Amino acid sequence: MGGRTVIGKPSSTSAETAARLASLTSWDADWSGLRVVVAGIGVSGFAAADTLIELGASVVVVDASVTERTEAQAETLRIVGAEDVLLGTGAVERLPTVDGAQPELVVTSPGWRPDQALLAEAARRDIDIWGDVELAWRLRNRRGKKTADWLTITGTNGKTTTVGMAESMLRAAGLKAAAVGNVGKPILDAIREPVEYDVFAVELSSFQLHWENSLSPVASVVLNVAEDHVDWHGSYESYLADKAKVYAKTQKACIFNADQIETERMVEDADVVEGCRAIGFTTGVPAVSMLGVVEGMLVDRAFIDERRSHAAELASLGDLGAMAPRHMVANALAAAALVRAYGVEPAAVKAGLQAFLPGDHRIQAVATVGGVAWVNDSKATNPHAASASLAAFEHVVWIAGGLSKGVAYDQLVADHARRLRAVVLIGRDSSELAAALRRHAPNVPVFPVEPGQTGQKRPGDEVMANAVQLAAAHAEPGDVVLMAPAAASMDQFDSYAHRGTAFIDAVRALAAKGTSEE
């Protein structure tokens, strides 16, 4: 279906619209009749549309995809009161009218690029564009209901782990807490729940941060930064600028990675609430106003009175589990800094780490077959994440490749060439990674996997099965076969989770075959 284009003049002046939007800072503000286009009908877009309809806004939803899922979502939104839902490529090429007039607001799903045709047209018409997080922040206050505080987390890697750790620590302290945002649960859904939450641990992607301007969290952190999503942001500098927005208007603590100067500079440049502190974390020995590691203990020299001469013990490295590589320790320290800024006691930090169960597809031990350990790190979707994963092991058969997102691989390969026993390349086009291997690891054997042309519904399953067979043929006892692709999954798989599950299934099939042959 095609979208409807503006044919008349807007029904209100830009000044009137600006004044109205500025007044929309609570659930109980007057949202009725507000003309809104919601771009995207995925998880966050559906939540935004559903919420705005409940508030009485006039809503038109657009999405390029026409599938059973999007058509079902569209029908649901029409039933609950959407003015219209427009699906198909034509629906996203022009800005539709709402109630016969120009929309007053566009709410976009985070994956939509600023140069997408509909969003670019809205920008040319000086129509405000909000993300789902901006909308959620404006709706967080509701008469008769407790307003939850926000702790915000971003970074190139480790966000989901850190937000989960923070949630676990907050709950161990007896608080009603939820991990929300880019972690999977839309924050709008959490705000609409009847639960009286004390605090949200909010995972924010660079896409979500691009579209927000109002957040004022209690504490915030940029875990790390590395080249990623350059294709979306246009440049690495623009990517960093959007990441840095997480620190704006922070109330109590801006937490930075003391081992990465870029994050400290972001804090130095941030416009924060007066009295907000800069708190560092490091996997080494911490200085004053930092968290770090001393003799196998995670310690705090920031949130105690005698921090110049003492440190508070928070947890041991053993509390992180049997497999705790350096980046996992950094994540734990960042989460601890966030909750300590919020007032959580050391005992709850320890209990929260002990109770935390890492999610699937991040440094996930799958099996040991014939003395070879198989590890799934499908969430390593960029070189920075893959580097952290490779650094945890000494001898590796590396399964890598996929959709590169415009990043470079030379530094990654140069840093870890000595660890590589062999490399198995997946992906429809892994030529950039292959070229980096030729330049920096010329003696490491590389085995490309055919992209899969069987006509299967999920050809990635066959690709991964073949990759696992190749890796098994070249791994030796004591090696680790690590699936850390350093690339996105969408060229051959539905998602990084599908990619990781395909790896797990193939490894388990290999293990079962080995058992049956003994």
C-alpha positions as CSV (number, residue, x, y, z in Angstrom):
1,M,0.0,0.0,0.0
2,G,1.2,3.5,-0.7
3,G,1.3,6.3,1.8
4,R,-0.8,9.5,1.6
5,T,1.1,12.7,0.9
6,V,0.4,16.1,2.3
7,I,-1.9,18.1,-0.1
8,G,-3.0,20.9,2.1
9,K,-1.5,23.4,4.6
10,P,-0.9,22.4,8.2
11,S,-3.8,23.2,10.5
12,S,-1.6,24.9,13.1
13,T,1.4,27.1,13.1
14,S,4.9,25.8,13.8
15,A,5.0,27.9,17.0
16,E,1.7,26.4,18.2
17,T,3.0,22.9,17.5
18,A,6.3,23.6,19.2
19,A,4.5,24.9,22.3
20,R,2.2,21.9,22.4
21,L,5.1,19.4,22.1
22,A,7.0,21.2,24.8
23,S,4.1,20.7,27.1
24,L,3.9,17.0,26.7
25,T,6.1,16.0,29.6
26,S,3.8,13.5,31.5
27,W,1.2,10.8,30.9
28,D,-1.4,13.2,32.1
29,A,-0.6,16.0,29.6
30,D,-3.1,16.6,26.8
31,W,-2.1,14.2,24.0
32,S,-5.6,14.0,22.6
33,G,-5.8,14.6,18.9
34,L,-2.0,15.0,18.4
35,R,-1.3,14.0,14.9
36,V,1.5,11.4,14.9
37,V,3.2,9.2,12.4
38,V,4.9,6.2,13.9
39,A,7.7,4.8,11.7
40,G,8.0,1.1,12.1
41,I,5.7,-1.6,13.4
42,G,8.4,-3.8,15.2
43,V,8.6,-4.2,18.9
44,S,9.3,-0.6,19.8
45,G,7.1,0.9,17.1
46,F,4.1,-1.2,18.1
47,A,4.6,-0.2,21.7
48,A,4.8,3.5,20.7
49,A,1.7,3.4,18.5
50,D,-0.3,1.4,21.1
51,T,0.6,3.9,23.8
52,L,-0.2,7.0,21.8
53,I,-3.5,5.5,20.7
54,E,-4.3,4.9,24.4
55,L,-3.4,8.5,25.1
56,G,-5.9,9.8,22.5
57,A,-3.5,10.8,19.8
58,S,-4.4,10.4,16.1
59,V,-1.9,7.8,14.8
60,V,-0.8,6.6,11.4
61,V,1.7,3.8,11.4
62,V,4.0,3.0,8.4
63,D,6.3,0.0,7.7
64,A,8.0,-1.2,4.5
65,S,7.6,-4.9,5.5
66,V,4.5,-6.9,4.4
67,T,4.5,-10.2,6.3
68,E,2.1,-12.3,8.4
69,R,3.5,-10.7,11.5
70,T,3.3,-7.1,10.3
71,E,-0.2,-7.6,8.9
72,A,-1.3,-9.1,12.2
73,Q,0.3,-6.2,14.1
74,A,-1.4,-3.7,11.8
75,E,-4.8,-5.3,12.3
76,T,-4.4,-5.1,16.1
77,L,-3.5,-1.4,15.9
78,R,-6.5,-0.7,13.7
79,I,-8.8,-2.5,16.2
80,V,-7.5,-0.4,19.1
81,G,-7.9,2.8,17.2
82,A,-5.1,3.7,14.8
83,E,-6.3,6.0,12.1
84,D,-4.5,3.9,9.6
85,V,-1.6,1.4,9.2
86,L,0.2,1.6,5.8
87,L,2.5,-1.3,4.8
88,G,4.8,-1.8,1.8
89,T,7.8,0.0,0.3
90,G,5.6,2.8,-1.0
91,A,4.3,3.5,2.5
92,V,7.7,4.7,3.7
93,E,8.7,6.8,0.8
94,R,6.6,9.9,1.6
95,L,5.3,11.4,4.8
96,P,1.6,10.6,5.1
97,T,-1.1,13.0,6.3
98,V,-2.9,12.4,9.6
99,D,-6.5,13.5,9.8
100,G,-6.0,15.2,6.5
101,A,-3.2,17.4,7.7
102,Q,0.5,17.5,8.1
103,P,1.6,15.4,11.2
104,E,2.8,17.3,14.2
105,L,5.2,14.6,15.3
106,V,7.0,11.6,14.0
107,V,8.0,8.8,16.4
108,T,10.6,6.5,14.8
109,S,11.7,3.0,15.6
110,P,15.5,3.1,16.4
111,G,16.7,1.3,13.4
112,W,15.4,3.9,10.9
113,R,18.3,6.0,9.6
114,P,18.1,9.8,9.6
115,D,18.5,9.8,5.8
116,Q,15.5,7.5,5.2
117,A,13.1,9.2,2.8
118,L,10.1,9.7,5.2
119,L,12.3,10.9,8.1
120,A,14.3,13.2,5.8
121,E,11.1,14.7,4.6
122,A,9.9,15.3,8.1
123,A,13.2,17.0,9.0
124,R,12.8,19.3,5.9
125,R,9.3,20.2,7.1
126,D,10.7,21.0,10.6
127,I,8.5,18.3,12.1
128,D,9.9,17.0,15.4
129,I,11.2,13.4,15.3
130,W,11.3,11.4,18.6
131,G,12.5,7.9,19.3
132,D,10.6,5.5,21.5
133,V,13.0,6.3,24.4
134,E,12.2,10.1,24.2
135,L,8.5,9.3,24.2
136,A,9.0,7.0,27.2
137,W,10.9,9.6,29.2
138,R,8.1,12.2,28.6
139,L,5.5,9.7,29.8
140,R,7.3,8.4,32.9
141,N,5.4,10.7,35.3
142,R,1.8,9.5,35.9
143,R,-0.6,10.8,38.4
144,G,-1.1,8.4,41.3
145,K,1.8,6.2,40.3
146,K,5.4,6.0,41.4
147,T,7.9,7.4,38.9
148,A,10.8,5.1,38.4
149,D,14.4,6.4,38.3
150,W,16.6,5.6,35.3
151,L,20.1,4.2,35.1
152,T,21.3,4.4,31.5
153,I,23.8,2.1,29.8
154,T,25.4,2.3,26.4
155,G,28.6,1.2,24.7
156,T,29.7,-0.6,21.6
157,N,29.8,-4.0,23.5
158,G,28.6,-5.4,26.8
159,K,25.4,-3.4,27.1
160,T,23.0,-6.4,27.6
161,T,25.3,-8.1,30.1
162,T,25.8,-4.9,32.1
163,V,22.1,-4.0,32.2
164,G,21.3,-7.5,33.4
165,M,24.0,-7.4,36.1
166,A,22.6,-4.0,37.3
167,E,19.1,-5.3,37.4
168,S,20.2,-8.3,39.4
169,M,22.1,-6.1,41.9
170,L,19.1,-3.7,42.3
171,R,16.8,-6.6,42.9
172,A,19.2,-8.1,45.5
173,A,19.0,-4.8,47.3
174,G,15.2,-5.3,47.6
175,L,14.3,-2.8,44.9
176,K,11.6,-3.3,42.2
177,A,13.8,-3.0,39.1
178,A,13.6,-4.0,35.5
179,A,16.1,-4.2,32.6
180,V,14.5,-2.4,29.7
181,G,15.2,-0.7,26.4
182,N,17.4,-2.2,23.7
183,V,17.7,-5.3,25.9
184,G,14.4,-6.5,24.5
185,K,11.6,-5.2,26.7
186,P,10.4,-1.8,25.4
187,I,10.5,0.8,28.1
188,L,7.1,2.0,27.1
189,D,5.7,-1.5,28.0
190,A,7.4,-1.3,31.4
191,I,6.0,2.2,32.1
192,R,2.5,1.0,31.3
193,E,2.7,-2.1,33.6
194,P,0.8,-1.9,36.9
195,V,4.0,-2.6,38.8
196,E,5.3,0.3,40.9
197,Y,8.9,0.1,39.8
198,D,11.6,1.9,41.8
199,V,14.2,2.0,39.0
200,F,14.9,1.0,35.4
201,A,18.2,-0.2,34.1
202,V,18.0,1.1,30.6
203,E,20.0,-0.2,27.7
204,L,20.4,2.4,25.0
205,S,21.8,1.8,21.5
206,S,23.4,4.6,19.5
207,F,20.3,4.6,17.3
208,Q,18.0,5.3,20.3
209,L,20.3,7.9,21.6
210,H,20.4,9.7,18.3
211,W,16.6,10.4,18.6
212,E,16.5,11.5,22.2
213,N,17.1,14.9,23.8
214,S,15.4,15.0,27.2
215,L,16.7,12.2,29.4
216,S,18.1,13.0,32.8
217,P,19.2,9.7,34.4
218,V,20.4,9.3,38.0
219,A,23.6,7.7,36.7
220,S,24.9,6.9,33.2
221,V,27.8,4.9,31.6
222,V,29.5,4.4,28.3
223,L,31.1,1.0,28.6
224,N,33.5,1.3,25.7
225,V,33.6,2.6,22.1
226,A,34.9,1.2,18.9
227,E,34.1,1.6,15.2
228,D,30.6,0.3,14.6
229,H,27.5,1.2,12.7
230,V,29.4,3.6,10.6
231,D,27.0,2.8,7.7
232,W,24.1,4.1,9.9
233,H,25.7,7.2,11.5
234,G,27.8,8.2,8.5
235,S,31.1,8.5,10.3
236,Y,32.8,7.3,13.5
237,E,32.7,10.8,14.9
238,S,28.9,10.9,14.5
239,Y,28.6,7.5,16.2
240,L,30.7,8.8,19.2
241,A,28.6,12.0,19.4
242,D,25.4,9.9,19.7
243,K,26.9,7.6,22.3
244,A,28.1,10.7,24.3
245,K,24.4,11.9,24.6
246,V,23.9,9.3,27.4
247,Y,25.8,11.6,29.8
248,A,23.7,14.7,29.1
249,K,21.7,15.9,32.2
250,T,23.0,13.1,34.4
251,Q,22.1,13.8,38.0
252,K,24.6,12.0,40.3
253,A,27.3,10.0,38.4
254,C,28.7,9.9,34.9
255,I,30.6,6.6,34.8
256,F,33.4,6.1,32.3
257,N,35.9,3.5,31.2
258,A,39.2,4.6,32.7
259,D,41.0,2.3,30.2
260,Q,39.6,4.1,27.3
261,I,40.2,7.9,27.1
262,E,37.4,8.5,24.6
263,T,34.8,7.8,27.3
264,E,36.5,10.1,29.8
265,R,36.5,12.9,27.3
266,M,32.8,12.4,26.7
267,V,32.2,13.0,30.4
268,E,34.4,16.1,30.4
269,D,32.4,17.6,27.6
270,A,28.9,16.6,29.0
271,D,26.4,19.2,30.3
272,V,25.3,17.6,33.5
273,V,23.3,18.5,36.6
274,E,25.4,20.5,39.1
275,G,27.1,18.2,41.6
276,C,27.2,15.2,39.3
277,R,30.4,13.2,39.8
278,A,32.8,11.6,37.3
279,I,33.5,8.0,38.3
280,G,35.9,5.7,36.5
281,F,36.1,1.9,36.3
282,T,39.2,-0.2,35.4
283,T,40.1,-3.8,35.4
284,G,43.4,-2.7,37.0
285,V,44.0,-1.2,40.5
286,P,41.7,1.8,40.9
287,A,42.7,5.3,41.8
288,V,40.5,7.5,44.0
289,S,36.9,8.0,42.7
290,M,37.2,4.7,40.7
291,L,36.1,1.1,40.9
292,G,38.6,-1.6,40.0
293,V,40.3,-4.9,40.9
294,V,42.7,-5.6,43.7
295,E,44.1,-9.1,44.4
296,G,41.1,-10.9,42.8
297,M,38.5,-8.6,44.4
298,L,36.2,-6.0,42.8
299,V,36.6,-2.9,44.9
300,D,35.1,0.5,45.3
301,R,37.1,3.7,45.9
302,A,34.4,6.1,44.8
303,F,31.3,5.7,47.0
304,I,32.8,5.5,50.4
305,D,33.8,8.2,52.8
306,E,37.5,7.2,53.3
307,R,38.2,6.6,49.6
308,R,41.6,8.2,49.7
309,S,43.0,5.5,52.0
310,H,40.5,2.6,51.8
311,A,38.5,0.5,49.4
312,A,35.2,-1.3,49.9
313,E,35.2,-4.9,48.8
314,L,32.2,-5.6,46.5
315,A,32.7,-9.1,45.1
316,S,35.4,-11.6,44.1
317,L,36.3,-12.6,40.5
318,G,34.9,-16.0,41.4
319,D,31.5,-14.5,41.9
320,L,31.4,-13.9,38.1
321,G,31.5,-17.6,37.4
322,A,34.1,-20.1,36.0
323,M,34.6,-18.1,32.7
324,A,35.1,-14.4,33.4
325,P,37.2,-12.8,30.7
326,R,38.5,-9.2,31.2
327,H,35.5,-7.6,29.4
328,M,33.1,-9.4,31.7
329,V,34.9,-8.0,34.7
330,A,34.7,-4.5,33.2
331,N,30.9,-5.0,32.7
332,A,30.5,-6.0,36.4
333,L,32.4,-3.0,37.6
334,A,30.3,-0.7,35.4
335,A,27.1,-2.2,36.7
336,A,28.4,-1.9,40.3
337,A,29.3,1.8,39.8
338,L,25.8,2.5,38.5
339,V,24.0,0.8,41.4
340,R,26.5,2.2,44.0
341,A,25.7,5.7,42.6
342,Y,22.0,4.8,43.3
343,G,22.8,3.9,46.9
344,V,23.0,0.0,46.7
345,E,25.2,-1.5,49.4
346,P,28.2,-3.7,48.7
347,A,26.5,-6.9,49.9
348,A,23.8,-6.5,47.2
349,V,26.4,-6.0,44.5
350,K,27.9,-9.4,45.5
351,A,24.6,-11.1,45.8
352,G,23.5,-9.7,42.5
353,L,26.6,-11.0,40.7
354,Q,26.2,-14.4,42.2
355,A,22.5,-14.6,41.1
356,F,23.2,-13.2,37.6
357,L,22.8,-15.7,34.7
358,P,24.6,-14.5,31.6
359,G,22.4,-14.5,28.5
360,D,22.9,-16.9,25.7
361,H,25.3,-16.2,22.8
362,R,27.8,-14.3,24.9
363,I,31.0,-16.3,25.8
364,Q,28.7,-19.3,26.1
365,A,30.4,-22.7,26.7
366,V,28.6,-25.2,24.6
367,A,30.5,-28.5,24.9
368,T,33.9,-30.1,25.0
369,V,34.4,-32.8,22.4
370,G,37.6,-34.7,22.1
371,G,39.5,-32.2,24.3
372,V,38.3,-29.3,22.1
373,A,36.1,-26.6,23.8
374,W,33.4,-25.1,21.8
375,V,32.3,-21.5,22.7
376,N,29.4,-19.5,21.3
377,D,29.8,-15.7,21.1
378,S,27.4,-14.9,18.4
379,K,26.7,-11.5,20.0
380,A,30.2,-10.5,19.0
381,T,28.8,-8.6,16.0
382,N,31.8,-6.2,15.5
383,P,35.6,-6.3,15.8
384,H,35.7,-4.8,19.2
385,A,33.5,-7.5,20.7
386,A,35.4,-10.3,18.8
387,S,38.7,-8.9,20.1
388,A,37.6,-9.2,23.7
389,S,36.4,-12.7,23.1
390,L,39.6,-13.9,21.3
391,A,41.7,-12.4,24.1
392,A,40.2,-14.8,26.6
393,F,41.8,-17.9,24.9
394,E,45.2,-19.0,23.9
395,H,44.7,-21.4,20.9
396,V,41.7,-20.7,18.7
397,V,40.0,-22.1,15.7
398,W,37.9,-19.1,14.8
399,I,34.6,-19.1,13.0
400,A,34.0,-15.6,11.8
401,G,32.4,-13.4,9.1
402,G,29.1,-12.0,8.1
403,L,27.7,-8.5,7.4
404,S,30.6,-6.1,8.1
405,K,28.7,-2.8,8.5
406,G,31.5,-0.9,7.0
407,V,34.2,-1.6,9.7
408,A,37.8,-2.6,9.2
409,Y,39.4,-5.8,10.4
410,D,43.2,-5.1,10.2
411,Q,43.7,-4.3,13.9
412,L,41.6,-7.2,15.1
413,V,43.6,-9.7,13.0
414,A,47.0,-8.2,13.8
415,D,46.2,-8.2,17.5
416,H,45.3,-11.9,17.6
417,A,47.1,-13.6,14.7
418,R,49.3,-15.5,17.2
419,R,46.3,-17.2,18.8
420,L,44.8,-18.5,15.5
421,R,45.1,-22.2,14.7
422,A,42.8,-21.8,11.7
423,V,39.9,-19.6,10.5
424,V,36.6,-20.8,9.1
425,L,34.9,-17.9,7.2
426,I,31.1,-17.7,7.0
427,G,29.1,-14.9,5.4
428,R,27.9,-14.1,1.9
429,D,30.8,-11.7,1.5
430,S,33.7,-11.9,4.0
431,S,36.2,-10.5,1.5
432,E,37.3,-7.7,3.9
433,L,38.1,-10.1,6.7
434,A,39.8,-12.5,4.3
435,A,42.0,-9.7,3.0
436,A,42.9,-8.7,6.6
437,L,43.9,-12.3,7.3
438,R,46.1,-12.4,4.3
439,R,47.9,-9.2,5.3
440,H,48.3,-9.9,9.0
441,A,48.1,-13.7,9.5
442,P,49.5,-15.1,6.2
443,N,50.5,-18.4,7.8
444,V,47.0,-19.2,9.3
445,P,45.0,-21.5,7.1
446,V,41.6,-20.0,6.1
447,F,38.6,-22.2,5.0
448,P,35.7,-20.4,3.5
449,V,32.2,-22.0,3.8
450,E,30.0,-21.9,0.7
451,P,27.1,-19.5,1.4
452,G,24.4,-22.2,1.0
453,Q,22.2,-22.5,-2.1
454,T,19.9,-25.3,-1.1
455,G,16.7,-23.3,-1.1
456,Q,16.1,-24.0,2.6
457,K,13.9,-21.7,4.5
458,R,16.9,-21.0,6.9
459,P,20.1,-21.6,4.8
460,G,22.2,-20.3,7.6
461,D,21.7,-23.6,9.5
462,E,23.4,-25.5,6.7
463,V,26.2,-22.9,6.5
464,M,26.9,-23.3,10.3
465,A,26.8,-27.1,10.2
466,N,29.4,-27.0,7.5
467,A,31.5,-24.5,9.4
468,V,31.4,-26.6,12.5
469,Q,32.6,-29.7,10.5
470,L,35.5,-27.7,9.1
471,A,36.5,-26.4,12.5
472,A,36.4,-29.8,14.0
473,A,38.7,-31.1,11.3
474,H,41.4,-28.5,12.1
475,A,41.1,-28.2,15.9
476,E,43.5,-30.1,18.2
477,P,43.0,-31.1,21.9
478,G,43.4,-28.1,24.1
479,D,42.1,-25.7,21.4
480,V,39.0,-23.6,21.6
481,V,36.6,-23.4,18.6
482,L,35.2,-19.9,19.0
483,M,32.3,-18.6,17.0
484,A,32.8,-14.8,17.4
485,P,31.9,-13.5,14.0
486,A,33.0,-9.8,14.3
487,A,30.0,-9.1,11.9
488,A,26.3,-8.8,11.9
489,S,24.2,-11.9,11.1
490,M,21.5,-10.7,8.7
491,D,23.1,-11.8,5.5
492,Q,22.6,-15.5,6.3
493,F,20.6,-15.7,9.6
494,D,17.5,-14.2,11.0
495,S,19.4,-12.7,13.9
496,Y,22.5,-13.2,16.0
497,A,20.4,-15.5,18.2
498,H,19.6,-17.7,15.2
499,R,23.2,-17.8,14.3
500,G,24.2,-18.8,17.9
501,T,21.5,-21.4,18.1
502,A,22.6,-22.9,14.7
503,F,26.1,-23.1,16.1
504,I,24.9,-24.8,19.3
505,D,22.8,-27.3,17.4
506,A,25.7,-28.2,15.0
507,V,28.1,-28.6,17.9
508,R,25.6,-30.9,19.8
509,A,25.1,-32.9,16.7
510,L,28.9,-33.3,16.4
511,A,29.1,-34.3,20.0
512,A,26.3,-36.9,19.6
513,K,28.0,-38.3,16.6
514,G,31.3,-38.6,18.4
515,T,29.6,-40.4,21.3
516,S,27.8,-42.9,19.0
517,E,31.1,-43.8,17.3
518,E,33.0,-44.5,20.5
